[in-house]
């Protein structure tokens, strides 16, 4: 792969149109702005990241997480572009200088496809088809369609949201640039190739869209299994992934401290695992000036993020050739130097033991699982039997932008998933209560 081709400002869905711009924003900055002002992005403010929402203590939701990932992604992207331009002066006339803007926009978009209630929402959708009443539909769908449903993936759903032509929209969904779209596809293959990891980058309905983007950008095709291609990652995916890895781990630790799942001492000790003796001495100097414990922990967290950004930049540049060849394996964070790697693993271990298995987190996952499963069951029954009186009531509640009356069963199910995965936590819960008769509109 080569940088000149990989970084393209061509817009998906507007390939034949060349608009005259009247301001100084680049096309990639326009991607960022379109996402910030979109309804899909605003809805992230009421979607669970890890901890229940709302609470007396403000913790991260999908929106604040995405904004922070975007900031870290911009730092990573700017560092990489500066080093690439220094290493390859011939790239000065290309869009390589815009890598920070591309990664920043892609980071904003990376969670757009996630359903309500965190990862339990994804699990609820998958298990409805693999274990629940949706299992009865298996014989009516193709193998690839069935894999899409039983391994529902928020990453693939984000790609669908950004490229799919929903009813009433301009061709090409958000009409994003090719490079921004490619940068969010962490798993550049369809569900049929997901294997035991159950991770994939696009649904069968968007496979042609991804192939078009991959061919345009010169993304390396690694192999073809039957008629299904397996591509290497676009190099900028590694930066989006690194920004996400850095943020969710470091910010979850700080949130756990605020919720008293970790003591101040435990929190500081975890962050200090990343520091050299010289860095620890610097921290001690700051702590003598800043006595507030919250500020001390915030300073430690910021310091660690800076260290990890620097280290991931180093890993990327050291492996530039293998990344461009499509042979580099694993996340950048897994290739950082040994002491930092051990510190990161320790944080992951503590997060699993004390955060992700905490009662509050499990309670929201249990509730979310039940809400999503119930809404799925009722809506899929409705689109299969639209002439029933109750079905008609449910369908009339769905926005006209969703193709509930699609000609195929798979299309109808996807419309239901588009509708449900776009809900906020509060909207999904409110709809569930009204459908169950536990809540009525105010009179």
NUVEX-239271 format. One record per residue: residue in three letters; z, x, y of N, C-alpha, C in turn. Coordinates in steps of 0.02 Angstrom, whole numbers, plus 32768, in hexadecimal, padded with zeros to 4 digits. Layout:
NUVEX-239271
ALAZXYZXYZXY/...
***
This chain:
NUVEX-239271
UNK8000802B7FC58000800080008000802C803E/UNK7FE7801380757FE6803B80B37FFF801280ED/UNK80208034811C80418012815380107FED8181/UNK7FD58009818A7FA57FE881B77F957FA281A0/UNK7F8D7F99815E7F7C7F5781437FBA7F2B813A/UNK7FF27F4A8129802F7F25811A804B7EFF8157/UNK80407F1B8192805A7EFC81CF80217ED981F4/UNK801E7E9881EB7FE87E70820880047E378231/UNK7FE77E2A826B7FFE7DF282957FD37DB4828C/UNK7FAA7DB382577F837D7782487FB37D3F8234/UNK7FA47D02824B7FD07CC9823D7FB77C9F8203/UNK7FE57C8F81D67FD47C67819C7FC77C1F81B1/UNK7F897C0981A67F777BC581BA7F4D7BC381F9/UNK7F4B7BFC821D7F227C00825A7EF57C3D8258/UNK7EDC7C4C821C7EB57C8A82137E757C8B823E/UNK7E597C50824A7E197C4E826E7E227C4382B9/UNK7E617C3E82CF7E6D7C2F83157E8D7C6C8337/UNK7E707C82836D7E8C7CBA83937E9F7C9F83D8/UNK7EE17C9483E07EF97C77841F7F047CAE8453/UNK7EF57C9D84917F017CCB84C97F4A7CC384DF/UNK7F707CFA84DD7FB67CF884F07FC07D07853A/UNK7FF07CE485587FFB7CED859F803F7D0C85AE/UNK80617D25857B80A17D47858880A27D888561/UNK80D97DAC856580DD7DEF854980FB7DF28503/UNK81097DB984E681267DBA84A280F17DCE846E/UNK81077DF4843D80DA7E03840580D87DC783D7/UNK80AA7DC683A880A57D8F837880E47D8B834D/UNK81027DC4833F813E7DC58315817B7DAC833C/UNK817D7DBA837C81B27D9D83A581AA7D5183AA/UNK816C7D3B83A9815F7CF283A881797CD38367/UNK81727CF7832F818E7CDF82F081D97CD382F9/UNK81FB7D04831482437CFF831F82547CC28349/UNK82307CB98381823E7C8283AE82317C3E838D/UNK81FB7C3A836781EB7BFA834582237BE78315/UNK823E7C1982F382747C0B82C482B37BF582E9/UNK82C57C18831D83027C09834383017BC1835D/UNK82C67BA9837482C07B67839182B07B30835E/UNK82AD7B41831E829A7B1082EC82D57AE682D5/UNK82C77AA982C082FC7A7D82A7831A7A998267/UNK82F07AB6823C83077AD381FD833B7B098209/UNK83317B32823D83627B66824C83A27B488269/UNK839C7B17829483D87AF882B184047AD9827B/UNK83E47ABE8248840B7A9D821384377ACF81ED/UNK84287B0F81F184517B4181CE84987B4481E9/UNK84A37B2A822684E67B2C824285167B00821B/UNK84FC7AD281F385287AA881CB85177AAD8181/UNK85087AEB816C84FF7AF8812585307B2F8110/UNK85507B2480D885837B5380C085647B9780B0/UNK85857BCB80C785747C0F80B2859E7C208074/UNK85DF7C25807D860D7C30804486487C008049/UNK86697C00808386A67BD9808B86977B9380A5/UNK86C47B62809586B87B1D80AB86B27B1680F6/UNK868C7AE4810C86827AD5815386957A8C815F/UNK86AE7A7A819A86CB7AA881CA87137AB781B8/UNK87357AE281DF877B7AF181D2879D7B028212/UNK87DE7B0D820E88047B1E824A87F37B658261/UNK87DB7B8E823287C57BD28242877A7BD58238/UNK87567BEC826B870D7BED826686F77C27823B/UNK86D67C17820486B97C4A81D8866D7C4181D9/UNK864B7C6D81B586027C6D81B985E27C318196/UNK85B07C1681B785847BE6819785407C07818F/UNK850F7BE2817684CD7C00816B84AD7C1881AC/UNK84BA7BF681E3849B7C08822284B87C49823E/UNK84FB7C4E824185197C8B825C85097CC6822E/UNK85087CBA81EE84F57CF081BF84AE7D0781CC/UNK84807CD781D484397CEA81E084307D108220/UNK84557CFD825584517D21829484697D69828D/UNK84A07D72826984BB7DB58260848C7DDF8234/UNK84717DC181FF84427DE681D684057DFB81FF/UNK83EF7DCE822C83B67DDD825683C47E198284/UNK84017E1D829F84137E5682CA84127E9782A3/UNK84307E96826784317ED2823D83EB7EE48227/UNK83C37EB08217837E7EBC820383557EDC823A/UNK83617EC68278833E7EE482B183507F2E82B7/UNK83907F3F82AF83A67F8582B383847FAE827C/UNK83847F94823F83637FB7820883187FC08216/UNK82F87F8A822C82B07F8C8239829E7FBD8271/UNK82C67FBD82A782B97FEB82DE82C1803382C8/UNK82F58040829F83008084828682C6809B825B/UNK82AF806E82308278808082038237808B822A/UNK8229805F825A81EA8067828081EA80A882A8/UNK822380BB82C5822680FA82EA821A813582BC/UNK823681338281822D816B825281E7816D8236/UNK81CA813382298185813182108154814C8244/UNK815E813982838131815082B88139819B82C3/UNK817581B582BA818081FC82C0816082228285/UNK81648204824B81498223820E80FE821C820A/UNK80E481E38221809C81D4821D808281C38263/UNK807481F4828D805C81E882D2801D81BD82D5/UNK7FF681BE829F7FB88196829E7FC5814B829F/UNK800481368295801580EF8294802680D482D9/UNK802380FE830C803780E98350800E80AD8368/UNK7FCF80AA83577FA48074836F7FA880358344/UNK7FD5803383127FDD7FF982E680197FCF82FC/UNK802A7F9D82D380637F7182E280A47F8C82C3/UNK80A57FCA82AC80E17FE6828D811C7FE582BD/UNK810F7FED82FE81467FEB832F81697FA78330/UNK81497F74831281667F2F8313818E7F2082D4/UNK819B7F5182AA81C07F44826C82047F248279/UNK82277F3A82AD82687F1D82BD82627ED282CC/UNK822E7EBF82F182247E78830182137E4F82C2/UNK81EA7E6C829681D77E49825982137E3E822C/UNK823A7E73822182747E6E81F582A77E3E8213/UNK82B07E40825482DF7E14827582CC7DCB826B/UNK828B7DBB827282747D768267827B7D62821F/UNK82697D8F81F1826F7D7F81AA82B87D728196/UNK82E67D9881B4832D7D8D81A683447D4981BE/UNK832A7D3381F7833B7CF0820E83267CBB81DB/UNK82ED7CC781BA82CF7C95818E82E77C998147/UNK830B7CCD813483167CDA80EC833F7CA480C9/UNK83687C7F80EE83927C4B80CF837B7C0480E0/UNK83427BFC8100832C7BBA811583257B8880DB/UNK83157BA280A083087B76806883457B64803E/UNK837E7B7E805183BA7B70802983D37B298034/UNK83E37B057FFE83FE7AC1800484457AC1801E/UNK84637A86802A84A97A83804084D97A9F800C/UNK85157AAF8023854D7AC37FF885437B067FD4/UNK85237B347FF7851F7B787FDB84F97B7C7F9A/UNK850C7BAD7F7284E77BB97F3484F17B807F01/UNK85267B597F0985307B217EDB84F87AED7EE4/UNK84DA7AE97F2084A37ABB7F2B84677ACE7F01/UNK84577B107F0184207B287ED7842E7B1A7E8D/UNK846B7B287E79847E7B1E7E33847B7AD47E1F/UNK84907AA87E4C848F7A617E3E84477A497E32/UNK84187A627E5A83D27A4E7E5283B77A677E0F/UNK83C37AA67E0083AA7AC37DC283C67AA07D84/UNK84087A957D8484277A787D4884187A2D7D41/UNK84067A0B7D7783F279C57D7083B679C07D41/UNK838979F17D46834D79F17D1C83597A127CD9/UNK83827A457CD6838C7A697C9783C07A497C6A/UNK83F17A267C8984287A097C62843379BF7C6E/UNK841E79A67CA8842C79617CBC83F579307CAA/UNK83F378F97CD083C278C47CC1837A78DA7CCE/UNK8372790D7CF7832E79267D04830D79457CC8/UNK833479567C95831979747C5982E579477C38/UNK82EB79057C4282BC78D57C24827678DC7C41/UNK827078FF7C7A822E79067C9B820679417C81/UNK8223796A7C57820379A97C4381BD79A07C28/UNK81B4796E7BFE817379637BDE813D794C7C0E/UNK815079377C4A811F791E7C7B810979537CAD/UNK812379907CA5811579C67CD480F87A027CB0/UNK80D27A2B7CD380B77A687CB580EF7A9B7CAC/UNK80E57ACD7C80811A7B007C77812E7B227CB8/UNK80FE7B327CE3810F7B537D2281357B257D51/UNK81217AE57D5381457AB57D7D818D7AAD7D64/UNK81947AAB7D2381D77AA37D0682047ADF7D16/UNK81E87B1B7D12820E7B577D2382247B567D6C/UNK81F97B3D7D98820B7B387DDF82497B0E7DE8/UNK824E7AD77DC482857AA87DCC82C57AC07DAB/UNK82BF7ADD7D7082FC7AF27D4B83177B347D65/UNK82F27B567D90830B7B947DAF83037B907DFB/UNK83127B567E1783087B4C7E5F83257B877E87/UNK82FE7BA17EB683107BDE7EDA83097BD27F25/UNK833F7BE07F4B833C7BD87F9383097C057FB4/UNK82FF7C417F9882CE7C6F7FB482887C537FAF/UNK82777C387F7582367C197F6C822F7BDB7F98/UNK82667BB87FA282637B7C7FCC82597B8E8015/UNK82737BC7802A82687BDE806F821E7BED807A/UNK81FF7C0E804981B87C1D804E818F7BDC8051/UNK81A37BAA802A81817B69802B81897B48806F/UNK81C57B49808981D27B2A80CA81A87B498102/UNK819F7B8B80FE817B7BAE8133812F7BAB812B/UNK81167B9980F180CE7B9880E680B27B5380D5/UNK80DC7B2780BC80C37AE780A280AE7AB980DA/UNK80797A9580CF80607A65810180807A2280F5/UNK80BC7A18811080DD79D8810C80B579A58135/UNK80BD7966812480977932814680A779338191/UNK8073792E81B9807D792C82008083796F8222/UNK808079A681FA808579E8821780417A09821D/UNK803D7A3C824780007A64824B7FF77A888209/UNK7FB97A9781FA7FAB7ABB81BD7FD17AFD81BD/UNK7FF17B0C818480137B4B817E805D7B4A818F/UNK807C7B0F819180C37B0C819C80D77B2881E0/UNK81007B5C81E181177B7A821F80E27BA68240/UNK80AC7BB3821D80767BDE823580927C238247/UNK80B57C41821880D27C838222809E7CBA8214/UNK80AD7CF6822A80817D2E821B80867D4181D1/UNK80507D5D81B7804F7D70817180877DA1815F/UNK80947DD1818B80C67E04817B810D7DE8817A/UNK811C7DBA81A7815E7D9A81A681677D728167/UNK81357D4C815381397D24811581437D5180D8/UNK811D7D8780D481237DB3809A81677DD48097/UNK81877DDD80D181C67E0280D482027DDA80BA/UNK81F97D9880B082317D718095822C7D678049/UNK81F57D7D802B81EB7D707FE3820A7DA97FBB/UNK824A7DA27FAA826D7DD77F8682547DDF7F3E/UNK823C7DA97F2282267DAA7EDB81DD7D937ED9/UNK81AD7DC17EE081667DAE7EEA81437D9A7EA9/UNK815D7D657E8A813F7D497E4E81597D027E46/UNK81377CD87E1F814C7C927E1681847C8C7DE3/UNK819E7C507DDC81D97C437DB281CD7C547D69/UNK818F7C4E7D5181807C5A7D0B818E7CA37CF7/UNK81907CD07D29819E7D177D1C81E67D2A7D30/UNK820F7CF87D4082527D077D5A827F7D257D25/UNK82767D137CE682A07D2E7CB182E87D177CB7/UNK83177D417C9E835D7D2E7C9D837D7D2D7CE3/UNK835F7D517D13837C7D527D5683737D107D7B/UNK83437CE87D6583357CA77D8583237CAE7DCF/UNK830A7CE77DE282F77CF37E2782AB7CF77E2C/UNK828E7CD67E5E82467CDA7E6882377CCC7EB2/UNK81FA7CD97EC681EA7CD87F0D81C57C9C7F27/UNK81A37C787EFA817C7C3E7F1281717C0D7ED9/UNK816C7BCD7EEA815E7B997EB981137B9B7EA8/UNK81017B7C7E7180BB7B7A7E5D80907B597E93/UNK80AD7B2B7EB880887B087EED80757B367F26/UNK80997B6D7F2E80897B9E7F63806E7BDF7F48/UNK805C7BE17F0880457C207EEB80057C397F0D/UNK7FD67C0D7F187F987C217F3A7FA57C3B7F80/UNK7FD67C1E7FA27FE87C357FE580017C7D7FE2/UNK802D7C8B7FB280477CD07FAE80107D017F9B/UNK7FE47CED7F6C7FAE7D1A7F587F827D2A7F94/UNK7F757CF87FBE7F4C7D037FFA7F6D7D358028/UNK7FAE7D2E80327FD37D5C805D7FD47DA28040/UNK7FE17DA77FFE7FE47DE87FDD7FA27E0D7FE1/UNK7F6C7DE97FD67F2A7E0A7FD97F197E208020/UNK7F2A7DF780517F1C7E0880977F427E4780AC/UNK7F807E4D80967FAA7E8680AA7FA47EC2807C/UNK7F7D7EBB80477F757EF380197FB37F027FF0/UNK7FDB7ECF7FE280167ED87FB87FFF7EE77F70/UNK801C7F197F5380047F317F1280127F007EDA/UNK7FDE7EF07EB47FE67EC67E797FF97EF47E3F/UNK80347EE97E21804D7F157DED80317F037DA9/UNK802A7EC27D9C80107EAC7D5B7FFD7E637D60/UNK7FDD7E4A7D2B7FCC7E047D267FDC7DEC7CE0/UNK80087DBA7CDB801A7D9E7C9A7FF67D5A7C95/UNK7FC27D587C6C7F987D1C7C697F747D167CAB/UNK7F7F7CDE7CCE7F617CD47D107F957CDD7D48/UNK7FCF7CF77D3580067CFD7D65800E7D467D7B/UNK80047D557DBB80087D9A7DD380507DAE7DE5/UNK805F7DED7DDC809F7E097DEF80927E3F7E23/UNK80AE7E367E5E80A27E647E9680DF7E907EA3/UNK80D27EC87EC481097EF07EDF81247ECA7F1C/UNK815F7EDE7F32817B7EC27F7081557EDE7FAC/UNK81507EB57FE0813D7ED0802181767EFE8036/UNK81697F3A804F819E7F6A805F81D57F4E808C/UNK81C47F2280BB81F77F0980E982287EDA80C7/UNK82187EC2808B82487E99806582887EC18059/UNK82807F02804D82BB7F2C803F82EA7F2E807B/UNK82CE7F2A80B782F87F2B80F3831A7EE880FE/UNK82F77EB280F283157E6F80F8834E7E6980C5/UNK83417E7F808883747E7C805383B07EA78065/UNK83A57EE2808083DC7F0F809284077EF080C9/UNK83E77ED280FB840C7EB2813184387E7A8116/UNK841D7E5380E784427E1C80C8847C7E38809F/UNK846F7E6C807784A47E8A804E84DD7EA58078/UNK84CC7EC680AE84FF7EE380DA85297EAC80FA/UNK85087E798114852B7E45813A85577E1A810E/UNK853B7E0080D785657DD080B285A27DF28094/UNK859B7E31808085D57E52806386087E638097/UNK85F47E8080CF86237E95810286417E5A8127/UNK86197E26813486337DED8159865F7DC0812D/UNK86507DBC80EC867B7D9580BF86C07DB380BC/UNK86C47DF680BE87057E1780BD872D7E0480FC/UNK870C7E048136872E7DF2817487427DA88173/UNK87177D7C815A87287D35815587647D2B8127/UNK87667D5080F0879E7D4A80C187DF7D5F80E2/UNK87DC7D90810D88187DA48133882F7D6C8161/UNK87FF7D4E818488107D1881B3882F7CDC818F/UNK881A7CD1815188337C99812A88707CAC8100/UNK88887CEA810A88C37D0480E888BB7D0A809C/UNK887D7D11808788717D218040887B7D6C8035/UNK88747D93806A88827DDA806888B47DEA809F/UNK88E37E17809289137E2B80C588F07E5C80F5/UNK890D7E66813188F07E97815E88EB7EDC813E/UNK891D7EEF8119891C7F3180F988E47F3680C5/UNK88DC7F02809C88A77F02806A88627F06808A/UNK885A7EE180C188197EE080E488097F248101/UNK88397F428122882E7F85813F881F7FB9810A/UNK88437FB580D388387FE6809D87F27FE08080/UNK87D97FA3807A87957F9A806087617FB8808F/UNK87687FAB80CF87397FC78100873E80138104/UNK877B802D80FF878580758106876A809D80CB/UNK875B807B8094873C809C805B86F880BA806E/UNK86D8809E80A1869680B480B6869880F080E5/UNK86D3810280FD86D88133813286E481798119/UNK86C681A9813B86D581F0812F871682018153/UNK8731823C8146876F825081678766825281B3/UNK872D826981C9871F826D8210871C8227822E/UNK86FD81F9820B86F781B48223873C81928224/UNK876681A181F287A9818581F187D2819D822D/UNK87C981DD823F87EC81F7827987D781D382B8/UNK879681C482BD877D81A082F7879A815982F9/UNK879F813982BF87BC80F682BB880580F782D1/UNK8829812B82BB8870813082CE88778135831A/UNK88498159833B884B815E83838840811A83A4/UNK881180F5838A880380B283A5883F8084839A/UNK885E808883608897805D835088D3806B837E/UNK88D880A88396890F80B883C5890480968408/UNK88C48088841788B38065845588B0801A844D/UNK889F8003841188967FBC840288CA7FA883CD/UNK88FC7F8383E389327F7283B589287F2F8391/UNK88FD7F0483AC88F37EC2838D88D27ECA8349/UNK88F07EAC831788D97EB582D288937E9782C7/UNK88867E5F82E588437E4182DF880D7E6F82FC/UNK881C7E8D833587ED7EBA835487E47EFA832B/UNK88197F11830D88157F4D82E387E77F4182A7/UNK87F07F07828887C67EF7824E877E7EEC8262/UNK87737ECC829B872F7EC282B4870D7F0682C2/UNK87347F3582DE87187F7882EB87067F9C82AA/UNK87327F96827987257FB5823886E67F988218/UNK86E17F56821A86A67F3481FE86667F4B821F/UNK86677F4F8262862C7F658287861A7FAE8276/UNK864D7FD8826F8642801E825D862180248219/UNK86397FFD81E9861E800081A585D57FE781A5/UNK85C77FB281C985827F9A81CC85547FD081E7/UNK856B7FF2821B854380298237853680608205/UNK8569807181DE856280A581AB852E808F8176/UNK85328050816085058038812C84BD80328146/UNK84B5801F81858471801C81A28452806281A1/UNK8478809381B5846080D881B6844E80F08170/UNK847880E08141846D80F880FC843180D580DC/UNK8429809380E783EF806F80CB83AE808780EB/UNK83B08099812B837580B6814C836280F7812A/UNK83938120811B8388816080FA8368815580B5/UNK83838125808F83698117804C832081018050/UNK831180D5808082CD80BB8087829C80F48096/UNK82AD811E80C5827F815480D88277818880A1/UNK82AC8195807D82A781C58046827C81AB800D/UNK8277816880098250814A7FD2821281267FEC/UNK81FA8138802781C081168044818581168014/UNK8177814F7FF6813C81547FCA814181257F8E/UNK817B81237F6D818380F87F33818480AE7F47/UNK819C80A07F83819C805B7F9C815480447FA7/UNK812B80707FC580E5805F7FD180BD805C7F90/UNK80D280817F5E80B0807F7F1D80C680437EF3/UNK80FD80227F0881167FE97EE281407FFC7EA7/UNK8158803B7EA5817F80527E6B81C980567E79/UNK81DE804E7EB8822580517EC9824880137EAD/UNK8281801E7E8C82A47FE67E6C82EA7FDE7E89/UNK82FF7F9F7E8E83427F907EA583477F8A7EF1/UNK83817F727F07838E7F6A7F4F839F7FAE7F6E/UNK83927FB67FAE83A37FF47FD183ED80027FCC/UNK84167FCE7FD0845F7FD77FCF84777FF77F8E/UNK84517FEE7F588464800B7F18845480557F13/UNK842F806F7F43841A80B57F42843D80DF7F77/UNK846E80C37F9A849280EA7FCC84BE811E7FA9/UNK84D7814F7FCF84FB81867FAF8539816E7F89/UNK854F81957F5A858281807F2985C381657F48/UNK85E181887F788620816D7F94861781287FB4/UNK85E081207FDA85D380DF7FF985C380AA7FC5/UNK859F80BE7F91858E80907F5B85CD80777F38/UNK85FC80A47F2B863B80907F0B866380627F39/UNK866280707F79868680457FA986687FFF7FAA/UNK86257FFC7FA986037FBB7FA986137F947F69/UNK86127FB77F3186227F967EF186697F7B7EF1/UNK86977FA17F0F86DD7F8A7F1386E27F4B7F3D/UNK86BE7F497F7486BE7F0C7F9E86A17ED17F77/UNK866C7EDD7F50864E7EA87F2786807E8E7EF4/UNK86A47EBC7ED586D67EA97EA2870D7E7E7EC1/UNK87277E937EFB875B7E6D7F1C87417E297F33/UNK87037E277F4B86E57DE87F6186E27DB67F28/UNK86CD7DCD7EEE86C97DA17EB4870E7D877EA0/UNK873E7DB57E9E87817DA37E8687A87D777EB7/UNK87A47D867EF887D07D667F2887AD7D347F57/UNK876A7D397F5A87467D0D7F89871E7CD87F64/UNK86ED7CEE7F3D86BF7CBF7F1D86E07C957EE7/UNK871A7CAA7ECF873F7C827E9E877D7C627EBC/UNK87837C637EFE87BC7C437F1E87B57BF77F18/UNK87EE7BD57F1D87EE7B8C7F1287C37B677F44/UNK87C67B7B7F83879F7B587FB787557B5E7FAA/UNK873F7B9A7F9786F87BA57F8986E27B7D7F4C/UNK870B7B7E7F1886F97B587EDB86F97B0D7EE8/UNK87277AF67F12872B7AAE7F2186EB7A967F44/UNK86D47ABD7F7586977AA87F99865B7AAB7F6A/UNK865A7ADA7F3C86237ADF7F0D86237AA37EDC/UNK865F7A8F7EC686647A567E99864E7A167EBC/UNK86667A0C7EF9865479D07F1E860979CF7F2D/UNK85EF7A087F4285A87A0D7F52857D7A017F15/UNK85937A1A7EDD856E7A117E9F856679C67E8F/UNK859C79A27E97859B795A7E87857179347EB9/UNK857679447EF9855079217F2D8505792C7F21/UNK84F0796A7F1984A9797A7F10848E79597ED0/UNK84B4795E7E9B849E79407E5B849378F57E61/UNK84C178D37E8484BC788B7E8C847F78787EB6/UNK8476789B7EEE843C788D7F1983FA789A7EF4/UNK83F878CF7ECE83BC78DF7EA783AC78A77E76/UNK83DE78937E5183D3785F7E1D83B8781F7E3D/UNK83D678097E7383C277CA7E92837C77D07EB1/UNK836E78087ED3832E780F7EF582F478197EC4/UNK8300783D7E8E82CA78487E5D82BB78077E37/UNK82F077E17E2982E5779F7E0B82BC77737E3B/UNK82CA77787E7B82A8774F7EAD825E775F7EB2/UNK824C77A07EB3820577B27EBA81DE77A47E7B/UNK820277A07E4281E0778E7E0481D477437DFF/UNK8200771C7E1C81F976D37E1B81FD76B77E62/UNK81CC76C67E8B81CF76B57ED281CE766B7EE1/UNK81B876417EB181B375FA7EBE81F575D47EB6/UNK822775F57E9A826875D57E92828975CC7ED7/UNK82AF75987EDF82CD75897F2082FA75C17F39/UNK832475DC7F0C835276117F21832C76517F30/UNK82F8765E7F0782CF76997F1382AF76977F58/UNK8297765C7F6B827676537FAB82A676627FE4/UNK82E5764D7FDD8317765A8010832276A58018/UNK832776C97FE0833377117FE382F777358001/UNK82BB77227FEB827F7744800382747738804E/UNK828576FD8065827D76EE80AC82AB771980D9/UNK82DD773680BA830C776080DF82F177A780E9/UNK82BE77B880C282A377FC80C48271780380FD/UNK8274783A812182457847815881FD7845813F/UNK81D1782E8169818A782881568169786C814D/UNK818978A28161816A78E48159816978FA810F/UNK819378DC80E6819678EE80A0816878C28076/UNK814278E2804A810D78C08025812A789E7FE6/UNK8155786D7FF3817678497FBC814478257F8F/UNK810A78127FAB80D877EF7F8480A1781D7F6B/UNK80B2785C7F5F8082788D7F45806278737F05/UNK802478877EF68001786D7EBB801C78857E79/UNK804078BD7E78805B78D77E3980A678D27E37/UNK80C378D27DFB810B78D07DF3812B790F7E12/UNK810C79487E05812679867E21812779837E6D/UNK80F379687E8B80F179617ED4812779337EEE/UNK813478FC7ECA816978CE7EDE81AE78F07EDA/UNK81B979157EA481F979387E9B8202796D7ED2/UNK81CC79917EE181D179C37F1681E279A37F59/UNK81C679687F6681D579457FA5822079337FA8/UNK823C791E7F6F828479107F6C82AC794F7F79/UNK829779867F5A82BB79C57F6482B479DF7FAC/UNK827A79D47FCA827179E6801082A379C0803B/UNK82A97980802D82D579548053831F7968804A/UNK83347971800C837B79807FFE838D79C78014/UNK836279F7800683737A3D801883747A478063/UNK83537A1B808983547A2080D183917A0280F1/UNK83BA79DF80CA83F679BF80E5842C79F280F7/UNK845679DF812784937A05813484C879ED8104/UNK84FF7A128100853779FD80D6855079B780EA/UNK855979AE812C8575796F8145854579358139/UNK85047940814384D3790B813984D178F780EF/UNK84D1792880C384CF7919807B850D78F28066/UNK85477907807E858578E4806D8586789D808A/UNK856E789680C7856C785480E7853D782580C1/UNK8503783E80AF84D37815808984F078028045/UNK851078318025853078247FE4856377EC7FEA/UNK858D77EF801D85C177BC802685A277788034/UNK856D7776805B854E7735806B852D7718802D/UNK850B7742800784EA772A7FCA851D77117F97/UNK855777327F94858C771E7F6585B576E37F7F/UNK85A776CE7FBE85CD76967FDA861176A87FF5/UNK861E76EA7FFD865F77018016866077078063/UNK862776FC80828622770280CB85ED76D280E4/UNK85FB76B2811B85CB7684813A85BF76998181/UNK85847689819C8577769881E385A97674820F/UNK85BA7693824885E87673827685CA76348292/UNK85F27600829685DB75BF82AF85EC75B982F9/
***
